[in-house]
Amino acid sequence: MALFTKEEALEYHSAKRKGKLEVMSIKPCTTQKHLSMAYSPGVAEACRAIHADEEQVYTYTNRGNLVAVVSNGTAVLGLGNIGPKAGKPVMEGKGVLFKIFSDIDVYDLNIDTQSVDEVVNFCKLLEPTFGGINLEDIKAPECFEIERRLIQEMNIPVFHDDQHGTAIISGAGLVNALDISGKKIEEIKVVVSGAGAGAIACTRFYEAMGVRRENVFMFDSKGLLHKGRTDLNEHKQHFAQDADHGPMTEVIKGADCFLGLSVKDMLTPEMVKSMADSPIIFACANPDPEIPYDVAKTARPDCIMATGRSDYPNQVNNVLGFPFIFRGALDCRASVINEDMKIAAAQALAGLAKEPCPPDIAAAYGVDKLEYGIDYIIPKALDPRVLTTVAPAVAKAAMDCGVAGRELDLEQYKADLRATMDASRARTAGVVETFDYGF
């Protein structure tokens, strides 16, 4: 059942000030002295300091806490290619999540181009202003090339959340599902429904974690990816089987894991029944998963299931990833978000799910308790410990692999993160509370 009406959603976005974001000054500007320091002539002192040492840009500007959310609106949520204007509410929403979960400031930049070269050149020109770039809602296969080139050509973190967010969160779930089921990652058979940006990125991430490529059976709308097909792009070719093993109804027999990033009703109860013991089912199509949660559980009570929905256990929610991954990357001034950092984030999330969950977090989700097991393999998005677990893990991985620009004392960093979030909530609470939307 929907938590809101269409009218309530539109009112939320349009009431009072339009949209969801506002730029506010955080320094006083009420006297002539303030004015002269904020702008001319006092601002020249900061300019001279940065000109003499460009690293001082992190001291005298907000670059170290500023991310650009860049989109051309070609693959917006489940809406498709609706363009940059229609996609802007989503990008503003991304900015809200960055702020409330990790105190990162965002400008959403919605650009009117579908050219790979133009998107790449636009982002490269932003580097002096931003500490990182979150690519969002850009369709495949262009998104692969855009991200690849930007990572190669820029010296700040670039991260396409549609590719890697679901990969990291579901990767954490996979770690724990394998632990619970007693299976080894290098031995499992994985069936993938979908071959778009998210599915390919997830499966590549699983491969980096230890899944063997020959054990992956990926399906697109035309069937199994195999080397006999002539219609596969290079990204699909990576997962092409040597031969056509038949339809998914046959291939899924004995499979240990099903990963769905496609459409509803792709997985039937009969297919679930044919899977191996303790089958792992990640049905991530939104809003309707490839198989309804209760249907899968009825077919196989021993299944370990996750979806993209908040009304079922084990939600694969990207907000568990990107705010904290960027937080750690920004704070250690990483030049890139690499595989080591992504795996560190997944492992940190997996570890957090094994720790006792505070009662107030369970209460926030309407349950008496949350305990590690088949119905709790992924931490909850509202758990404040995610920040102090994932961001330090990402920063440590960056430092360990040599892509960090500065070293952090991780224990002090955790304390600093808690203090930063407390201060952020205190600053913003009054502003938000002055607007009564009637919800």
DOZAFI-156633 format. One line per 8 residues: number of its first residue (from 0); their letters; for each residue y, z, x of C-alpha. Coordinates in steps of 0.5 Angstrom, whole numbers. Layout:
// residues N
NUM) a) Y:Z:X ~ ... .
***
This chain:
// residues 439
0) malftkee) 0:0:0 ~ 7:-2:3 ~ 11:4:5 ~ 18:0:3 ~ 20:-5:-2 ~ 23:-12:0 ~ 30:-9:-2 ~ 29:-3:2 .
8) aleyhsak) 28:-7:8 ~ 34:-11:7 ~ 38:-5:5 ~ 36:-2:12 ~ 38:-8:16 ~ 45:-9:12 ~ 48:-3:10 ~ 54:0:14 .
16) rkgklevm) 54:-3:20 ~ 50:-10:20 ~ 44:-10:24 ~ 40:-4:28 ~ 44:-4:35 ~ 51:-2:37 ~ 54:-2:44 ~ 58:5:45 .
24) sikpcttq) 62:8:51 ~ 59:14:54 ~ 65:15:59 ~ 72:18:56 ~ 78:13:55 ~ 83:18:52 ~ 88:18:57 ~ 92:13:62 .
32) khlsmays) 88:16:68 ~ 81:15:64 ~ 84:8:62 ~ 86:6:69 ~ 79:8:72 ~ 75:5:67 ~ 78:-2:68 ~ 84:-4:73 .
40) pgvaeacr) 86:-1:78 ~ 80:4:79 ~ 74:-1:77 ~ 76:-4:84 ~ 73:2:87 ~ 66:1:84 ~ 67:-7:86 ~ 68:-6:93 .
48) aihadeeq) 63:-1:94 ~ 58:-6:91 ~ 60:-12:95 ~ 59:-8:101 ~ 52:-5:99 ~ 49:-9:93 ~ 44:-3:92 ~ 50:1:90 .
56) vytytnrg) 50:-3:83 ~ 45:2:81 ~ 50:7:82 ~ 56:5:79 ~ 53:0:73 ~ 48:1:68 ~ 43:-5:71 ~ 38:0:73 .
64) nlvavvsn) 37:2:65 ~ 38:-5:62 ~ 33:-10:60 ~ 34:-17:57 ~ 30:-18:51 ~ 30:-26:51 ~ 27:-30:45 ~ 27:-37:43 .
72) gtavlglg) 24:-35:36 ~ 18:-40:37 ~ 13:-35:35 ~ 16:-29:31 ~ 11:-24:29 ~ 6:-27:24 ~ 12:-32:22 ~ 11:-37:27 .
80) nigpkagk) 17:-42:29 ~ 23:-39:25 ~ 28:-40:30 ~ 33:-36:34 ~ 37:-33:29 ~ 31:-32:24 ~ 28:-28:30 ~ 34:-24:32 .
88) pvmegkgv) 32:-18:27 ~ 26:-17:31 ~ 29:-17:38 ~ 34:-12:35 ~ 28:-8:33 ~ 25:-9:40 ~ 32:-6:43 ~ 31:0:38 .
96) lfkifsdi) 24:2:40 ~ 26:1:48 ~ 32:6:46 ~ 28:11:42 ~ 22:12:46 ~ 24:11:53 ~ 32:11:53 ~ 32:4:56 .
104) dvydlnid) 38:0:54 ~ 37:-7:51 ~ 41:-13:50 ~ 37:-18:45 ~ 39:-25:47 ~ 36:-31:42 ~ 37:-37:45 ~ 37:-44:42 .
112) tqsvdevv) 32:-48:46 ~ 25:-50:47 ~ 25:-53:54 ~ 21:-49:59 ~ 26:-51:64 ~ 32:-48:60 ~ 29:-42:58 ~ 27:-41:66 .
120) nfckllep) 34:-43:68 ~ 37:-38:63 ~ 33:-32:65 ~ 35:-33:72 ~ 42:-33:71 ~ 42:-26:68 ~ 39:-23:74 ~ 45:-20:77 .
128) tfgginle) 46:-16:70 ~ 39:-14:68 ~ 34:-9:71 ~ 28:-13:68 ~ 27:-18:62 ~ 22:-18:56 ~ 20:-24:54 ~ 19:-24:47 .
136) dikapecf) 16:-29:41 ~ 15:-35:45 ~ 10:-40:43 ~ 4:-42:48 ~ 3:-45:52 ~ 10:-45:54 ~ 10:-38:55 ~ 5:-38:60 .
144) eierrliq) 9:-43:65 ~ 16:-39:63 ~ 13:-32:65 ~ 9:-35:71 ~ 16:-39:74 ~ 20:-33:73 ~ 15:-28:76 ~ 15:-32:82 .
152) emnipvfh) 23:-34:82 ~ 26:-27:80 ~ 26:-21:84 ~ 26:-16:78 ~ 21:-15:73 ~ 19:-20:68 ~ 14:-18:62 ~ 12:-22:56 .
160) ddqhgtai) 10:-17:51 ~ 6:-22:47 ~ 1:-23:52 ~ 1:-17:56 ~ 2:-11:51 ~ -4:-12:47 ~ -8:-13:53 ~ -6:-6:56 .
168) isgaglvn) -7:-2:50 ~ -13:-5:48 ~ -15:-5:55 ~ -14:3:55 ~ -19:3:48 ~ -24:-1:52 ~ -24:4:57 ~ -26:9:53 .
176) aldisgkk) -30:5:48 ~ -35:4:54 ~ -35:11:56 ~ -37:13:49 ~ -42:8:48 ~ -45:9:55 ~ -44:1:57 ~ -42:-2:64 .
184) ieeikvvv) -36:-7:63 ~ -39:-12:68 ~ -45:-12:63 ~ -42:-13:57 ~ -42:-19:52 ~ -35:-21:49 ~ -34:-25:44 ~ -26:-27:43 .
192) sgagagai) -23:-30:36 ~ -17:-34:38 ~ -15:-37:44 ~ -7:-36:44 ~ -2:-33:48 ~ -5:-26:46 ~ -12:-27:46 ~ -12:-31:53 .
200) actrfyea) -8:-25:56 ~ -12:-20:53 ~ -19:-23:56 ~ -16:-25:63 ~ -14:-17:63 ~ -21:-15:61 ~ -23:-20:67 ~ -19:-16:72 .
208) mgvrrenv) -22:-10:69 ~ -29:-12:71 ~ -31:-16:65 ~ -35:-22:68 ~ -32:-29:66 ~ -39:-32:64 ~ -40:-26:59 ~ -34:-29:55 .
216) fmfdskgl) -35:-33:49 ~ -28:-35:46 ~ -27:-39:40 ~ -21:-43:38 ~ -20:-46:31 ~ -25:-52:33 ~ -30:-48:36 ~ -33:-45:42 .
224) lhkgrtdl) -29:-47:48 ~ -34:-50:53 ~ -34:-56:58 ~ -36:-61:54 ~ -29:-61:50 ~ -24:-66:52 ~ -18:-62:48 ~ -17:-56:52 .
232) nehkqhfa) -11:-54:56 ~ -12:-51:63 ~ -11:-44:60 ~ -17:-45:55 ~ -21:-48:61 ~ -21:-42:65 ~ -26:-39:59 ~ -30:-45:58 .
240) qdadhgpm) -37:-44:57 ~ -42:-49:61 ~ -45:-51:54 ~ -44:-51:47 ~ -48:-45:45 ~ -46:-46:37 ~ -42:-43:32 ~ -39:-35:32 .
248) tevikgad) -45:-33:27 ~ -50:-35:33 ~ -46:-33:39 ~ -44:-26:37 ~ -51:-24:36 ~ -53:-18:41 ~ -45:-18:43 ~ -42:-12:45 .
256) cflglsvk) -35:-13:44 ~ -31:-17:39 ~ -24:-18:40 ~ -20:-22:35 ~ -13:-24:35 ~ -13:-30:30 ~ -14:-29:22 ~ -17:-25:17 .
264) dmltpemv) -24:-26:15 ~ -26:-29:22 ~ -32:-23:22 ~ -37:-22:17 ~ -41:-16:15 ~ -47:-20:17 ~ -44:-22:24 ~ -42:-14:25 .
272) ksmadspi) -50:-12:24 ~ -52:-17:29 ~ -48:-14:34 ~ -51:-10:40 ~ -51:-2:39 ~ -45:2:38 ~ -41:-5:38 ~ -34:-5:40 .
280) ifacanpd) -29:-9:35 ~ -22:-10:36 ~ -20:-14:30 ~ -12:-14:32 ~ -10:-20:27 ~ -4:-17:23 ~ -3:-15:17 ~ -10:-17:16 .
288) peipydva) -15:-16:21 ~ -21:-20:22 ~ -25:-16:18 ~ -23:-10:14 ~ -24:-3:17 ~ -28:0:12 ~ -32:-6:11 ~ -34:-6:19 .
296) ktarpdci) -35:1:18 ~ -40:0:12 ~ -44:-5:16 ~ -44:-1:22 ~ -43:6:22 ~ -44:6:30 ~ -38:1:31 ~ -32:3:35 .
304) matgrsdy) -26:0:32 ~ -19:-1:33 ~ -14:-5:29 ~ -6:-7:29 ~ -5:-3:23 ~ -2:4:23 ~ -7:6:17 ~ -13:6:21 .
312) pnqvnnvl) -16:10:27 ~ -14:7:34 ~ -8:3:33 ~ -7:-2:38 ~ 1:-1:38 ~ 5:-5:43 ~ 10:1:43 ~ 5:5:47 .
320) gfpfifrg) 6:0:53 ~ 13:-4:54 ~ 18:2:53 ~ 14:6:59 ~ 12:0:63 ~ 19:-2:64 ~ 21:5:65 ~ 17:6:71 .
328) aldcrasv) 18:-1:73 ~ 26:0:73 ~ 26:7:76 ~ 22:5:82 ~ 26:-1:82 ~ 20:-5:82 ~ 21:-13:84 ~ 15:-15:79 .
336) inedmkia) 10:-12:74 ~ 4:-14:77 ~ -4:-13:75 ~ -4:-6:79 ~ 1:-3:74 ~ -2:-6:68 ~ -8:-3:70 ~ -5:3:72 .
344) aaqalagl) -2:4:65 ~ -8:2:61 ~ -12:8:65 ~ -7:13:64 ~ -7:11:56 ~ -14:12:56 ~ -14:19:60 ~ -9:21:55 .
352) akepcppd) -14:20:49 ~ -19:25:53 ~ -14:31:53 ~ -13:35:47 ~ -8:33:42 ~ -2:37:40 ~ -3:40:33 ~ 4:37:31 .
360) iaaaygvd) 2:30:33 ~ -4:30:29 ~ 0:33:23 ~ 5:27:24 ~ -1:23:22 ~ -3:27:16 ~ -10:29:20 ~ -12:36:22 .
368) kleygidy) -14:34:29 ~ -15:29:34 ~ -21:29:38 ~ -23:24:43 ~ -29:20:40 ~ -30:14:36 ~ -24:15:32 ~ -19:17:37 .
376) iipkaldp) -20:12:43 ~ -12:11:44 ~ -7:16:44 ~ -2:16:38 ~ 5:12:39 ~ 9:18:37 ~ 6:23:42 ~ 11:25:47 .
384) rvlttvap) 6:25:53 ~ 6:18:53 ~ 12:17:57 ~ 11:22:62 ~ 4:20:63 ~ 5:12:63 ~ 11:11:67 ~ 9:15:73 .
392) avakaamd) 3:12:73 ~ 6:5:73 ~ 11:7:78 ~ 6:10:83 ~ 2:4:82 ~ 8:0:84 ~ 9:4:90 ~ 2:4:92 .
400) cgvagrel) 2:-4:92 ~ 9:-4:96 ~ 13:-8:90 ~ 17:-1:89 ~ 24:-1:92 ~ 25:6:92 ~ 20:12:93 ~ 19:17:87 .
408) dleqykad) 17:25:87 ~ 12:24:81 ~ 12:31:79 ~ 20:31:79 ~ 20:25:76 ~ 16:27:70 ~ 21:33:69 ~ 27:28:70 .
416) lratmdas) 24:24:64 ~ 23:30:60 ~ 30:32:61 ~ 33:24:60 ~ 29:24:53 ~ 32:30:51 ~ 39:28:53 ~ 38:21:50 .
424) rartagvv) 36:24:43 ~ 42:29:43 ~ 47:24:44 ~ 44:19:39 ~ 42:24:33 ~ 49:25:31 ~ 50:18:30 ~ 44:16:26 .
432) etfdygf) 44:22:22 ~ 51:20:19 ~ 48:14:16 ~ 45:16:10 ~ 40:10:8 ~ 37:14:2 ~ 30:14:5 .
***
